[in-house]
């Protein structure tokens, strides 16, 4: 395997940017005595935003099997509060998908 200097620099730059944003957020939050309500609302919206960016492309560009798996996961996630049920439903749908040869 050949080492590409450009790729290593891209990976290093991404690592520095990721670390910088994480440590910067930590430093910002720890220096505040009280988190402003707008910042608290923004931080509360982050999990939903991240989940949407991960799930939406697969739902809109994937086949019917991806849509089915996501819908089943949604219903299981809404019905049961335990995450192990979500994983179990995912395994069932993916096994069914593999069995049908898709």
Secondary structure, DSSP 8 states (H G I E B T S, - for coil): ----HHHHHHHHHHHHHHHHHHHHHHHHHHH-SS--HHHHHHHHHHHHHHHHHHHHHHHHHS-HHHHHHHHHHHHHHHH-S-HHHHHHHHHHHHHHHHHTT-
